[in-house]
Amino acid sequence: MQVFVDQSLRPHPHLAVFGSSKVGNYVVITPLLRGLKEKYPDCTLDFFGSDVTQDFELYCPYIDWRFSLYSDRDDILAQLAQVVHQRQQVAGSYDLAINCDEFSPINLVMTTALRPLYVTGAALTQDFQKKLDGGENANSIQSLLQDRDWNSSKLVERHQGVIQSNYIGEIFCRLAYVETDFFKLELPSQEPNFPVPDVLIHVTATRPAKLWPIHAWQQAIHWCMAQGLSVGLVGSAPKIQKTLYNAGSIEDELLQTTALIDLRGQTSLLELAGAFLQTKAFISVDAGPLHIAAAMGCQTIAIFGNDVDGDGASPIHLWKPRQSHVHIAFSTFKCTLCQEHSFSNKSCLVLDHPCMSHLSSQQIIDYLRSLLKKVCQKMV
């Protein structure tokens, strides 16, 4: 197993791409999947993803076969060994494995366990004792991989000539020496079986540090209602929202104090993508649905607890969507504590969560008013 530095692959190469259990991670991987098929038109591309994103994976035109590496099945390890053996019988041994989540222990192990000819992204040595490094094959791409702060505003400067941006979708492509439209996201969709509200919102995230105050959401929702606009709340089923996405009581309170339409758990990912094709606008904190909306061309207001320099609650330089229909709402409060802790802190480290409390509902309302005006003009 060698580090991939764009060596030639055999005809009909067998490729493996490792994702994660997060929706946003899958969405930003789609340029890589497309780019691999453009670079190796005759390849067989296997994708190791999750139960969460399997709907998108199943209908992706660039994936030839997929498996839920992230699953709660009891027999996952036995089944994994069996299906990998079957895939190697079908398409031969793996020529290249690409790890798109270096922080995942199972990705590290499985990327190595496949015994591919080449690997890029994080992997372990063949004895599983330590991280694999480029060694004598180290080059500019490997230097990028070893850089510990991809969110840095200076990343492009540090790796001049290697990357054009520090958008995570581009970085994934660069690791595989793929040239494509790094910002073009592609997702399948299905029409939802309910009338789609004028405005959709998503209020939860896996890190509480990304949450916007409930009173601000209430003010934005009340404004929409005053304009005669229906507003729908999207997300997973309520139990999952509270368990995984820090919903707490915020969603329940919003439903009790506003005319919000509860759509949680009522859509598959395909139907959620379809809803974004129909709604007039979407408002969201930094979470998976934000990236789906970006991919679908939906007019979107992204609530990041970051100031105009990018300092704040989220790794915004790395993860913010680059599409022109996604509008970033910046905070007026500067704080660098999350970045200093490599965003490993779940909750805010400052009293009263100022990065989010200094992002006013009026700012969101002004954005929304402007977006809705554009939507109406297009419909005339």
Secondary structure, 3 states (H helix, E strand, C coil): CEECCCCCCCCCCEEEEECCCCHHHHHHHHHHHHHHHHHCCCCEEEEEEECCCHHHHHCCCCCCEEEEEECCCCCHHHHHHHHHHHHHHHHCCCCEEEECCCCCHHHHHHHHHCCCCEEECCCECCCCCCECCCHHHCCHHHHHHHCCCCCCCCHHHHCECCECCCCHHHHHHHHCCCCCCCCCCCCCCCCCCCCCCCEEEECCCCCHHHCCCHHHHHHHHHHHHHCCCCEEECCCCHHHHHHHCCCCCHHHHHHHHCCCEECCCCCCHHHHHHHHHHCCEEEEECCHHHHHHHHHCCCEEEECCECCCCCECCCHHHHCCCCCCEEEECCCCCCCHHHHCCCCCCCCCCCCCHHHHCCCHHHHHHHHHHHHHHHHHHHC
